[in-house]
Amino acid sequence: FLLRRQRQMCIRDRLLAVGLSVGAIASLAACKDKNEGSTNTSKITINFGGSTSVEKIAKALTASFATECPRFEAVHNHTGSGDAYKRTQGGEKAGANKLDIGFLSRELKADTEQASAGTSGLICKDGIVAVVNNTNSISNLTKEQLKNIYANETTTWQTYGSQLNTNVTRYSRDTTSGTRDGFFTTIGYKDAVSNDTKIPGATIVSSNGDMIAKIKADNNGIGYISLASLSDSGLKGLSYEGIAPTEAGVVDGTYKLQRNFNYISRAESDCTADEWNMIQCFLAYMDSKEGLAIIKSKDGILTKNVNDAKSWSEIRDANETFKALCQK
């Protein structure tokens, strides 16, 4: 009896020990799972669009920011400045093409594009350049000459001193374009900003890149593009009122054919908490030393000194939300 009793107690003790071990392992596993779950690594997708003139800058910024913030993911769909407000805070903000951040190469319209407080601002400045094919000898056009060309009041290049004795073929951006708005407003032909009948016979193109391709293929063509796109375009940029299109001319105001590059984001009430925080995080990066350097490298004309800006690490580490979002 005593021997059997001892055997039973040994078996009980062994089972108890095994039970404790299993429980300890389960407990450790639970703690591990809980700790691992405390760091969210899921991607937060931010949709970018609007101005095609700002697209080069926007894509460079998002590519760089993605290396700093692993949860950030960018999707780009640039279709013109007119869609920036419409798809962030306007009539299409809940549609299939909605944007989280839109870019404009013009100002928001005071009567129809009223942004919520704290959701819009300036990125940098840019010039607009009248461009022709490199085979054209013309080098300068005045405000009045550009207006006459687009109003179709004069039809031959020879009238303006070119070696070409051919008709001018005119190209223009569509009515949603901020570049079109800035160009026609500046040359004193505001009636043509949103009315194609004011530029009879002109070929309408959909983007900065499309404009460049059309002029490169047409010896008689004239169009207008962003100064930020000129260096890589393969086109001849014309002086305006005798002043060459340069960054220095835009900064000091001597080159008058210029405009602002702006942004607008969704309102906080239309975002999830993660989306809103990531939007704020990206906008802060855009204004950092690294972000400003990227804007400048892509031919954006800065209104502030890069050296005076804070580094991204300083901005991030001073904000607990940004630190948590961009934890590597």
C-alpha positions in Angstrom: 0.0 0.0 0.0 2.8 2.4 1.0 4.7 1.6 -2.2 1.6 2.2 -4.4 1.0 5.5 -2.5 4.5 6.7 -3.2 4.2 5.9 -6.9 0.9 7.9 -7.1 2.5 10.9 -5.5 5.5 10.8 -7.9 3.2 10.7 -10.9 1.1 13.6 -9.5 4.3 15.7 -8.9 5.5 15.0 -12.4 2.2 15.9 -14.0 2.1 19.1 -11.9 5.6 20.0 -13.0 4.7 19.4 -16.7 1.6 21.5 -16.2 3.6 24.4 -14.7 6.1 24.2 -17.6 3.3 24.2 -20.2 1.6 27.1 -18.4 4.9 29.0 -18.2 5.5 28.5 -21.9 2.0 29.6 -22.8 2.4 32.6 -20.6 5.6 33.6 -22.3 4.1 33.1 -25.7 1.2 35.3 -24.7 3.5 38.0 -23.5 5.5 37.7 -26.7 2.4 38.0 -28.9 1.2 40.9 -26.9 4.5 42.7 -27.2 4.9 42.0 -30.9 1.3 43.3 -31.5 2.1 46.6 -29.8 4.2 47.8 -32.8 1.9 48.3 -35.8 3.7 47.7 -39.1 0.8 47.9 -41.5 1.1 50.3 -44.4 -0.8 53.6 -44.5 -1.5 54.6 -48.1 -1.6 58.3 -49.0 -3.0 59.3 -52.4 -1.3 62.2 -54.2 -2.4 64.0 -57.3 -3.2 67.4 -58.9 -0.8 69.4 -60.9 1.4 67.6 -63.4 3.9 70.5 -63.1 4.5 69.6 -59.4 4.5 65.8 -60.1 8.3 65.6 -60.4 8.8 67.2 -57.0 6.0 65.2 -55.4 7.4 61.9 -56.5 10.9 62.7 -55.4 9.6 63.7 -51.9 7.5 60.6 -51.5 10.3 58.3 -52.6 12.6 59.8 -50.0 10.1 59.9 -47.2 9.2 56.2 -47.7 12.8 55.4 -46.6 12.4 57.5 -43.5 8.9 56.1 -42.6 8.4 52.4 -43.3 4.6 52.5 -42.9 4.2 55.2 -45.5 3.0 54.2 -48.9 2.4 56.7 -51.8 0.1 56.4 -54.8 0.3 59.1 -57.5 -2.4 60.1 -60.0 -1.6 63.6 -61.3 -4.3 64.9 -63.6 -4.1 68.7 -63.3 -4.5 71.5 -60.6 -8.2 71.5 -61.1 -8.5 68.1 -59.5 -6.5 69.0 -56.4 -9.3 70.7 -54.5 -12.0 68.7 -56.1 -10.6 65.4 -54.9 -9.5 66.4 -51.5 -12.2 68.7 -50.1 -14.6 69.2 -53.1 -17.3 67.3 -54.9 -15.1 64.2 -55.6 -13.5 63.8 -52.2 -15.4 60.6 -51.6 -15.0 59.2 -55.1 -12.9 56.5 -56.6 -10.1 59.0 -57.4 -10.1 60.8 -54.0 -6.8 62.3 -52.9 -5.2 62.8 -49.5 -2.8 65.5 -50.7 -3.3 67.5 -53.9 -0.9 69.9 -55.6 -1.7 73.1 -57.5 0.4 75.2 -59.8 -1.9 78.2 -59.1 -3.7 79.7 -56.2 -6.9 78.2 -54.7 -10.0 80.1 -56.1 -11.4 82.2 -53.3 -15.0 81.8 -54.5 -15.1 78.0 -55.2 -12.2 76.4 -53.5 -12.3 77.3 -49.9 -10.0 75.0 -47.9 -10.5 74.1 -44.3 -8.2 75.9 -41.9 -4.7 74.5 -41.7 -5.0 72.2 -44.8 -3.2 74.2 -47.5 0.0 76.1 -48.1 3.0 77.1 -50.2 5.6 74.6 -51.4 7.8 76.8 -53.5 7.7 79.1 -56.5 8.1 78.4 -60.2 8.4 80.2 -63.5 6.3 79.6 -66.6 8.2 79.5 -69.9 7.0 80.0 -73.4 8.7 77.2 -75.4 9.4 76.5 -79.1 11.2 73.8 -81.1 15.0 74.2 -81.1 14.9 74.8 -84.9 13.2 78.1 -84.4 15.5 81.1 -84.2 13.1 83.2 -82.1 14.5 84.0 -78.6 12.1 86.6 -77.0 8.5 87.4 -77.0 6.6 90.2 -75.3 3.4 90.0 -73.3 1.5 91.6 -76.2 3.1 89.3 -78.8 2.1 86.2 -76.8 -1.4 87.4 -76.4 -1.7 88.1 -80.1 -0.3 84.7 -81.0 -2.8 82.9 -78.8 -5.7 85.1 -79.9 -4.7 84.1 -83.5 -4.3 87.8 -84.5 -1.0 87.0 -86.2 -0.3 83.7 -87.9 3.3 83.6 -89.2 6.6 83.3 -87.4 8.3 85.7 -89.7 6.2 88.5 -88.1 8.2 88.0 -84.9 11.6 87.9 -86.5 12.0 84.2 -86.8 13.7 82.7 -89.9 10.6 80.5 -90.3 8.1 81.8 -92.9 5.4 79.4 -91.8 2.2 79.6 -89.8 2.5 79.4 -86.0 0.9 76.2 -84.5 -0.3 76.8 -81.0 -0.5 74.4 -78.1 -2.3 75.0 -74.8 -3.0 73.1 -71.6 -6.6 72.2 -70.8 -8.8 74.4 -68.6 -8.1 72.4 -65.4 -4.4 73.3 -65.6 -2.8 75.7 -63.2 0.0 76.4 -65.7 -2.6 77.6 -68.2 -4.2 79.8 -65.5 -0.9 81.4 -64.6 0.2 81.8 -68.2 -2.9 83.5 -69.6 -3.5 85.6 -66.5 0.1 86.9 -66.6 0.1 87.8 -70.3 -3.2 89.8 -69.9 -5.5 87.3 -71.6 -7.6 86.1 -68.6 -10.5 85.4 -70.9 -8.6 82.4 -72.2 -8.1 80.8 -68.8 -11.2 78.7 -69.0 -12.5 79.3 -72.5 -11.1 77.4 -75.4 -12.9 79.5 -77.9 -10.6 82.4 -77.0 -7.7 80.4 -78.5 -9.2 79.3 -81.8 -7.4 76.5 -83.6 -5.0 75.7 -80.7 -4.3 72.1 -79.9 -5.2 71.2 -76.3 -2.8 68.9 -74.4 -3.3 67.2 -71.1 -0.1 67.6 -69.2 3.3 69.2 -69.0 4.9 66.1 -70.5 2.4 66.0 -73.4 3.1 69.7 -74.2 6.9 69.0 -74.4 6.3 66.0 -76.7 4.1 68.0 -79.0 6.5 70.9 -79.4 9.5 68.7 -79.9 7.7 67.1 -82.8 6.5 70.4 -84.4 9.1 72.9 -85.8 6.3 75.5 -86.0 4.9 75.0 -82.5 4.7 77.2 -79.5 3.5 76.3 -76.0 4.3 76.9 -72.3 5.6 74.7 -69.6 6.9 74.9 -66.0 10.4 76.3 -65.6 11.0 73.3 -63.4 10.6 71.1 -66.5 12.7 73.2 -68.9 16.2 71.8 -68.3 15.1 68.2 -69.2 12.7 69.2 -72.0 15.0 69.5 -75.0 13.1 72.7 -75.9 14.1 76.3 -76.3 12.8 78.5 -73.5 12.0 82.1 -74.6 12.8 85.3 -72.8 9.7 87.2 -71.6 9.8 91.0 -72.0 13.5 90.7 -72.6 14.2 88.7 -69.4 15.5 85.2 -69.6 13.6 82.5 -67.6 15.9 81.8 -64.6 15.5 80.9 -60.9 17.3 84.1 -60.0 14.8 86.1 -62.1 11.9 84.5 -60.4 13.3 85.1 -56.9 14.1 88.8 -57.5 10.9 89.4 -59.4 12.5 90.5 -62.7 11.1 87.5 -64.5 7.4 88.2 -64.4 6.0 85.0 -65.8 5.8 83.1 -62.6 3.5 81.4 -60.1 3.4 79.5 -56.8 3.3 75.7 -56.3 0.8 74.9 -53.5 -0.7 71.9 -51.7 -4.0 71.1 -50.2 -4.9 68.1 -48.0 -8.1 66.3 -46.9 -9.8 67.7 -43.8 -9.2 65.9 -40.6 -12.9 64.9 -40.3 -12.6 63.0 -43.6 -9.6 60.9 -42.5 -8.9 58.0 -40.2 -6.6 58.9 -37.3 -3.7 57.1 -39.0 -4.3 58.8 -42.4 -4.4 62.3 -40.8 -1.3 61.7 -38.7 0.6 60.4 -41.7 -0.5 63.4 -43.8 0.8 65.8 -41.1 4.0 63.7 -40.9 4.6 64.0 -44.6 3.9 67.7 -44.7 6.4 68.2 -41.8 9.0 66.2 -43.8 8.4 68.4 -46.9 9.4 71.4 -44.8 12.5 69.8 -43.3 16.1 70.4 -44.3 16.0 67.2 -46.3 12.6 67.9 -47.9 13.5 71.4 -49.0 16.8 70.1 -50.5 14.7 67.7 -52.6 12.4 70.4 -53.8 15.4 72.5 -54.8 17.0 69.6 -56.6 13.9 69.2 -58.7 14.0 72.8 -59.8 11.5 74.2 -57.3 12.4 77.8 -56.3 12.5 78.0 -52.5 11.2 81.0 -50.5 13.3 79.9 -47.5 16.9 78.9 -46.8 17.6 75.2 -46.6 20.3 75.8 -44.0 17.8 77.5 -41.7 15.4 74.6 -41.6 15.4 71.8 -39.0 16.5 68.3 -40.0 13.9 65.6 -40.3 15.3 63.8 -37.2 14.8 66.9 -35.1 11.3 67.4 -36.3 10.4 63.7 -35.9 11.9 63.3 -32.4 10.1 66.4 -31.1 6.8 64.8 -32.0 5.7 61.6 -30.3 3.1 60.8 -33.0 5.7 61.2 -35.8 8.2 59.0 -33.8 5.6 56.3 -33.4 4.5 56.4 -37.0 8.1 56.3 -38.4 9.6 53.8 -36.1 12.0 51.6 -38.0 
